[in-house]
Amino acid sequence: MDMAIAALSVDMSMAKTQQELGITVLKMAMESDASAVEETLQAIESLDPALGNNLDVTA
């Protein structure tokens, strides 16, 4: 009986550690995505708003 309780305790501890690791990795991925979106928005804002409005079709 004591071995079963010890094994259950170890299993629960491992599951908790794996869950915490998964949450940490997910947070890192979300921060990375947010950073990429921010950089993309900054790049879009720096574009010339008149760019592409005129088309010279004479050759």
HELIX and SHEET records of a PDB file:
HELIX    1   1 ASP A    2  GLU A   45  1                                  44    
END                                                                             
